């Protein structure tokens, strides 16, 4: 084997890997979000009334949805899965971190975040098991 040669522009380098036995769930965002904005505290998206998060999983499982939120005033954030309300977060105003236990199905599970009484910005959104 000689020295590595530069990869020509437009080429793709790919490796074959075995799929995991139990892939981890991941999320994406759907409708109802503002464009990304930069605030003094970091990057955020605002919930425009109601916003959708799609959680993809290879099998049904229990997860923890983590949210880092900021709001200018107290308010509420209702969280529903497949149209059924799972939790209502009471926001004090300012920056807050919340964790919500959810049961998700295999495939794509729609999670709806419905803001009331205040504007809510999301700084981070994640999944833990």
N, C-alpha and C positions, 0 to 999 in steps of 0.2 A: 504494500500500500504506500502510495506516495503522498505528497502534501495535498491538503484539501483544495479543491478548485472552487472558485466563486460559482454560485448557482446563477444561471442565466436569468435575466429579468423576465417576469411573467411565469416562471416555473413554480411548482408547488412541491415541497418536500413532505412526504407522508410516511408514517410508520404504521404497520399493522399491530394492533393491540387487542388483547382478549377483553370482551366486555365484562364488567364486574358482575358478580353473582347477585348483588342486591344494590342497584344504582341508587344514589342519594336523590332525594327530591330537589327540585329547583323551581324558581318562580320567574314570572314575567309580568309586565304590567299591561293592562288592557285600556279600555276607554275611561275618560273622566279625569285625566291628569293634565295639569298645566305643563307647558314646556319647562325644561330644566332651567333654573335660575341660579346665579351665584349670589349668596348673601354674605355678610361679614363673617358668619359662622360656618360657611361651607356651601356645598351644592344641595339644592332641594327641589322638590316638586310639590305643588299645592293640589289638594283634593278639590275638584270643582263640583261641589255638592255631594256627588257620589263617585267613587272611583273603583275600578276593578283590578284585582290581582289574580293571576292564574297560577296555581300551584300544580306542577307536573310530578307525578310519582308512578313508578312501575307497579306499585301494589298499594292497597289500602294501608294507612298507618296513622299513628298519632304524632303530631308535630307541635312545636311551639313557634308561633309567628311572633317575631320581635319587631317592634316599631319604635323609632326615635322620632318624636313629633315635637313641633313647636306651634304655639298658638298665641295670639295677642291677648286673648281673654279666656275665661272659663267657657267650657262647652262640652259637647259629647261627640263620641265617635262610636257608631253602631257597626258591628262586624257580623256579617251573615255568610253562611256557606250554603251553596245550592238553594238560595232563597230563604233559608231558615236562620233566624237571628241566633247568634252564639254568645255574644257579649256586648255590653255597652261600657265604653271607657269614659270615665268622668275626668275631664281635663281641667287642671287648675289654672292654666295659662302659663306661658313660658315654655321652657324646654323640658321634655319628659321622655322616659323610656318605659315601654309597656311590653308585657309578654302575655300572649293569649294561647291557651291550649286548644287545638282544633283536631278533628278527625277528618282526614281527607281520603278520597277514593283513588282508585287507580286511574291513570290517564290525567286529564286536565280537570282540576277542581276550581270553579270560580268562587272567589272570595270578594265580597262587596264591602267597601268602607264608606259609610254614610255620615258625613259631618253635619252637625247642627249647632246653632247658637254661636259659632265662631268660625273663622277661617283657619284651616289646619295645613301646615307644611310638613312633609315627610322628609326627614334627613337621611334615614336609613331604614331598610326593610330587609328582614332575613328570616331564615328557617333554622330551627334547632330541633334535635330529636331528644 
